[in-house]
Amino acid sequence: METTSTGNVLNELIELNNDRVAGFEKALADIDDSNLDLKELFQEYSAQSRRFGQELTALVADHTVEPDTGNTIAGTLHRAWIDVKALFGANDRASILSEAERGEDAIKKAYKLALTEGGLTGVVLDTVSDQAKFIQKSHDTIKALRDMAKELN
């Protein structure tokens, strides 16, 4: 049962990373050329989540659970990036970054939940913990850029 639980936690994180990729791709499509630095950053974070999803998928295979995109325990967190994705569209730098931060808040919270309540151990715990550090750094970067953009307005 423990492996199924671990697999389910990993599947949730895979879904969230997939949502994060989709959210950043939506933002990339909507950002105008005056925010080229954000395009670069969002492409980097999108690639990061693709890589995280691949790492997690490999771990799921080790825990006898098929990678899946069904319901998640963290349902509202899962939907947060999808909601953010729908809100991208404003070309205002502060707005773009505010919405990106909302999405990063959601995935950051999900990783924290997985680490504190997911019952993860061994290499799974190490991998999720490492990914959480990168997610935190991404969040902090977006938040700092958002704060700077708000000051300029």
Secondary structure as UniProt FT lines:
FT   HELIX           2..30
FT   HELIX           33..35
FT   HELIX           36..61
FT   TURN            62..64
FT   TURN            73..74
FT   HELIX           75..87
FT   TURN            88..89
FT   HELIX           93..117
FT   HELIX           122..152
//
